[in-house]
Amino acid sequence: MTVPQMDPPLDLADADLLSPEAVIDPYPLMAALRERDPVHWSERYRSWFVMRFDDVSAALRDDRFSSDRIAPYRRAKLEAADPGVQAAFGVLEDWMVFKDPPDHTRLRRLLNRAFTPRAVSAIRPRVLELADELLDAALARGGAVDLVGDYAYPLTASVIAEMLGVPREDHPRFKDWSDQITGLVFGSLGNPQRYAAGAAGLGELAAYLSELVRRHEREPAEDLISALIAARDDDDALSPDEVVSTGVLLLFAGHETTTSLIGTGLLALVRNPDQRALLEADPALAESAVDELLRYDGPAKTVARVMAADVELRGRTLRRSDRVFLCPASANRDPEVFTDPDRLDITRHGERQLGFGLGLHYCLGAPLARLEAAVAIPRALERLPGLRPVDTELAWHPVLLSRGLRSFPVHV
């Protein structure tokens, strides 16, 4: 009898989600960790990784897993840093996503007054118009189309820039700034060069927005910058610095993750032609398709937290001040929660996913991201029939916190 040859079990002692193999496809390593070491200590990153759905969802609701990771890091690590790097971290420190209550509660309450569902739903026609403009231009150029660089990125960047009141002629400037900030916010650990480049980009963007805020203070308009300036709750309002920091956050977060969602979503549908055919036959499935694409291969690979107190979790002790990476990408494929979790099924219903987070840090921009993806993905499939990937290895962003394609060239 022939004994089948089995692949050797993965050595989890040195598991690395930034290895070349895991950057391309993190899910086999995540599955092994989820099964064999769901609360994993990484000596490489001096951090915990939490892999199972129940643990990740509970931690996202637990204030002992603190979001306030910029201020202590700034105090502990950056005293001797370049003043530009210090200033950049000062901007990040005002981001709502890096705040715990009561500061987070206050900022969220004021932002909710500016970032309303009505404002989001009103832009659907403009999203469709921009999608068609970009697809027209790509088709007119001929040759391969980069569904990230030619389509997803300029679409999402233009949408949030227009919502904030940024003049259209200035939109291209945000590509370089955003790329630099990505290295600062999402960059791989242990890469100090990202600080200087990220600080430079963030400083230029903050200076640009400071001038835009001053202009809107003099001449209010129907846009988000003016809404942020006017946002009030009793006697409370955003300070000028908070308006600028929030504008930076919205411009960055408002397109970076949605770009990744559109890119990986289109890739997943191309690789699963049965699901692509379902969506093309029934555009009404777009909303459930977006939810499933978020679960199956969404942009949120991990979420960073810092322990505010000791916590016992599955026999491990997470100590105060320890860094923890909660892993929605792993949780979203947990077989204890999802039926056949490694299969894409755009008709899937009734199974929760953590692509936009949970609890008080649930993504403020989730309605906008859903709308953009639900418009952009079916429109690309409709306008680019027969699209197929160019015969080359896809390039992924080699970062720990997010998952997205650098480019996605296709033949049409």
ABEGO torsion letter per residue (X at the ends): XBBBBBBBBBBAAABBAABAAAAABAAAAAAAAAAABABBBBAAAGBBBBABAAAAAAAAABAABBABAAAAAAAAAAAABBAAAAAAAAAAAABAAABBOAAAAAAAAAAAAABBAAAAAAAAAAAAAAAAAAAAAAAAAEEBBBAAAAAAAAAAAAAAAAAAGBBAAAAAAAAAAAAAAAAAAABBBGBAAAAAAAAAAAAAAAAAAAAAAAAAAABBBBBAAAAAAABBBEABBBBAAAAAAAAAAAAAAAAAAAAAAAAAAAAAAAABAAAAAAAAABAAAAAAAAAAAAAABBABABBBBBBABBBBBGGBBBBBGBBBBBBAAAAAABAAABBGAABBBAABBGBBBAAAEBEAABBAAAAAAAAAAAAAAAAAAAABBGBBBBBBBBBBBBBAABBBBABBBBBX
